[in-house]
Amino acid sequence: MVAGSNPAVPTFSRTAHGEALYVLDTIYLLLGVVGFMAVIAAFFFGSFLILDFLWGRRGGDA
């Protein structure tokens, strides 16, 4: 089997330009995963603060 003959299997060129794109794709993937987790955490803690504000104890000496 000749390298690159199967179109379903991606082949990465080992030139400097190909390596840079491969590294950039990896960085974008990691940023996307971390960003998605940050959005989920923001929604979770934000909703917790909103619920705490709505259903929390009222102020005063009660």
Distance bins in CASP14 RR format, pairs under 12 A and 6 or more apart:
PFRMAT RR
TARGET T0000
AUTHOR 0000-0000-0000
RMODE 2
METHOD distances of the structure
MODEL  1
1 9 0 0 0 0 1 0 0 0 0 0 0
2 9 0 0 0 0 0 1 0 0 0 0 0
2 11 0 0 0 0 0 1 0 0 0 0 0
3 9 0 0 0 0 1 0 0 0 0 0 0
3 10 0 0 0 0 0 1 0 0 0 0 0
3 11 1 0 0 1 0 0 0 0 0 0 0
3 12 0 0 0 0 0 1 0 0 0 0 0
3 13 0 0 0 0 0 1 0 0 0 0 0
3 14 0 0 0 0 0 1 0 0 0 0 0
4 10 0 0 0 0 1 0 0 0 0 0 0
4 11 1 0 1 0 0 0 0 0 0 0 0
4 12 0 0 0 0 0 1 0 0 0 0 0
4 13 0 0 0 0 0 1 0 0 0 0 0
5 11 0 0 0 0 1 0 0 0 0 0 0
10 18 0 0 0 0 0 1 0 0 0 0 0
10 21 0 0 0 0 0 1 0 0 0 0 0
10 22 0 0 0 0 0 1 0 0 0 0 0
10 25 0 0 0 0 0 1 0 0 0 0 0
11 18 0 0 0 0 0 1 0 0 0 0 0
11 22 0 0 0 0 0 1 0 0 0 0 0
12 18 1 0 0 1 0 0 0 0 0 0 0
12 19 1 0 0 1 0 0 0 0 0 0 0
12 20 0 0 0 0 0 1 0 0 0 0 0
12 21 0 0 0 0 1 0 0 0 0 0 0
12 22 1 0 1 0 0 0 0 0 0 0 0
12 23 0 0 0 0 0 1 0 0 0 0 0
12 25 0 0 0 0 1 0 0 0 0 0 0
12 26 0 0 0 0 0 1 0 0 0 0 0
13 19 0 0 0 0 1 0 0 0 0 0 0
13 20 0 0 0 0 0 1 0 0 0 0 0
13 21 0 0 0 0 1 0 0 0 0 0 0
13 22 0 0 0 0 1 0 0 0 0 0 0
14 20 0 0 0 0 0 1 0 0 0 0 0
14 21 0 0 0 0 0 1 0 0 0 0 0
14 22 0 0 0 0 1 0 0 0 0 0 0
15 21 0 0 0 0 1 0 0 0 0 0 0
15 22 0 0 0 0 0 1 0 0 0 0 0
16 22 0 0 0 0 0 1 0 0 0 0 0
16 23 0 0 0 0 0 1 0 0 0 0 0
17 23 0 0 0 0 0 1 0 0 0 0 0
17 24 0 0 0 0 0 1 0 0 0 0 0
18 24 0 0 0 0 1 0 0 0 0 0 0
18 25 0 0 0 0 1 0 0 0 0 0 0
19 25 0 0 0 0 0 1 0 0 0 0 0
19 26 0 0 0 0 0 1 0 0 0 0 0
20 26 0 0 0 0 0 1 0 0 0 0 0
20 27 0 0 0 0 0 1 0 0 0 0 0
21 27 0 0 0 0 0 1 0 0 0 0 0
21 28 0 0 0 0 0 1 0 0 0 0 0
22 28 0 0 0 0 0 1 0 0 0 0 0
22 29 0 0 0 0 0 1 0 0 0 0 0
23 29 0 0 0 0 0 1 0 0 0 0 0
23 30 0 0 0 0 0 1 0 0 0 0 0
24 30 0 0 0 0 0 1 0 0 0 0 0
24 31 0 0 0 0 0 1 0 0 0 0 0
25 31 0 0 0 0 0 1 0 0 0 0 0
25 32 0 0 0 0 0 1 0 0 0 0 0
26 32 0 0 0 0 0 1 0 0 0 0 0
26 33 0 0 0 0 0 1 0 0 0 0 0
27 33 0 0 0 0 0 1 0 0 0 0 0
27 34 0 0 0 0 0 1 0 0 0 0 0
28 34 0 0 0 0 0 1 0 0 0 0 0
28 35 0 0 0 0 0 1 0 0 0 0 0
29 35 0 0 0 0 0 1 0 0 0 0 0
29 36 0 0 0 0 0 1 0 0 0 0 0
30 36 0 0 0 0 0 1 0 0 0 0 0
30 37 0 0 0 0 0 1 0 0 0 0 0
31 37 0 0 0 0 0 1 0 0 0 0 0
31 38 0 0 0 0 0 1 0 0 0 0 0
32 38 0 0 0 0 1 0 0 0 0 0 0
32 39 0 0 0 0 1 0 0 0 0 0 0
32 40 0 0 0 0 0 1 0 0 0 0 0
33 39 0 0 0 0 0 1 0 0 0 0 0
33 40 0 0 0 0 0 1 0 0 0 0 0
34 40 0 0 0 0 0 1 0 0 0 0 0
34 41 0 0 0 0 0 1 0 0 0 0 0
35 41 0 0 0 0 1 0 0 0 0 0 0
35 42 0 0 0 0 1 0 0 0 0 0 0
36 42 0 0 0 0 0 1 0 0 0 0 0
36 43 0 0 0 0 0 1 0 0 0 0 0
37 43 0 0 0 0 0 1 0 0 0 0 0
37 44 0 0 0 0 0 1 0 0 0 0 0
38 44 0 0 0 0 0 1 0 0 0 0 0
38 45 0 0 0 0 0 1 0 0 0 0 0
39 45 0 0 0 0 0 1 0 0 0 0 0
39 46 0 0 0 0 0 1 0 0 0 0 0
40 46 0 0 0 0 0 1 0 0 0 0 0
40 47 0 0 0 0 0 1 0 0 0 0 0
41 47 0 0 0 0 0 1 0 0 0 0 0
41 48 0 0 0 0 0 1 0 0 0 0 0
42 48 0 0 0 0 0 1 0 0 0 0 0
42 49 0 0 0 0 0 1 0 0 0 0 0
42 50 0 0 0 0 0 1 0 0 0 0 0
43 49 0 0 0 0 0 1 0 0 0 0 0
43 50 0 0 0 0 0 1 0 0 0 0 0
44 50 0 0 0 0 0 1 0 0 0 0 0
44 51 0 0 0 0 0 1 0 0 0 0 0
45 51 0 0 0 0 0 1 0 0 0 0 0
45 52 0 0 0 0 0 1 0 0 0 0 0
46 52 0 0 0 0 1 0 0 0 0 0 0
46 53 0 0 0 0 1 0 0 0 0 0 0
46 54 0 0 0 0 0 1 0 0 0 0 0
47 53 0 0 0 0 0 1 0 0 0 0 0
47 54 0 0 0 0 0 1 0 0 0 0 0
47 55 0 0 0 0 0 1 0 0 0 0 0
48 54 0 0 0 0 0 1 0 0 0 0 0
48 55 0 0 0 0 0 1 0 0 0 0 0
48 56 0 0 0 0 0 1 0 0 0 0 0
49 55 0 0 0 0 0 1 0 0 0 0 0
49 56 0 0 0 0 0 1 0 0 0 0 0
50 56 0 0 0 0 0 1 0 0 0 0 0
53 59 0 0 0 0 0 1 0 0 0 0 0
56 62 0 0 0 0 0 1 0 0 0 0 0
END
